[in-house]
């Protein structure tokens, strides 16, 4: 299962948060600094419990303001 976690952080804290996230590489597959409503996007791959626990762990990082997790679903689009 894959999920995309959109993270909003405090101004000026991108580098420090990315450094912290790089240390938590168990199910993190990619970290991207992005433009838009989020500051950082993290691609996660694991089971639902691993994803849930990782996102809960993200919320313990003091410079993270909010997270939004988009969990991949399998849908038969008929293509």
N, C-alpha and C positions, 0 to 999 in steps of 0.2 A: 504494500500500500504506500502511496506517495501523498504528500501534503505540501502545500506552500504556506509558509507563515510570514505574514506581512507585519513588520515591526516598526513602530514609531518610537523615536528616541528623543531625549532632551537635546536642544541645540548644542552643536560643537562636540558631541560625544560619539560621533560615528566611528572614529578610529579605535577608541577604547572598547566600544561594544563589539566591533568586529573582532578585535583581538581576543576578547572573552569567548565569543562564539567559536572561534577557530580551535579553541582548547576542548570544546565539547563535540568532537567529531564522530561520536558513536553512530548516530543515524543521520547526521547532517551531511548531505551530499554536495551542496553548493551554497555559498553565501554571496549575495549580490547587493551592492549599494545601488539604490534605484531612485528615480525621480517620480514624484506623484504624491499620493496621500500617505504612503509609507516611506520610510527612510532606508530600510534594509529588507530584503526578501531572502528567506532561507528555504531551500528545498530539502525536505525530510523524506526518508524512506525507511519504513519499518512497520511493525504491526501497530494497531490502534493504541495499545497501552504504551508502547515506546514513544509514539508521537505525542500522546497526551502528557506523559511524564516529562518529555522534553520541553513542551510548551509551558507547562507549570514551572519548570526549572528556569525558563527564560524570564518569567515574571518576577523571579527573585533578583534579577540584575537591576540594580538601583537606577540606572540611566534609561531603562526601557519604560516608556509611558503606556503604550498599548500594544496588543498583538491581535491579529485576526488570522485565523487558520482556515485555509481552504483545503478540504480533504477530497482527493480524487475519487470519483465514483465511476463505475463501469456501466455504461449505458449503450444499448444496442441502437444505433442511429439508423440502421438499415443500409449503410453505405457499402 
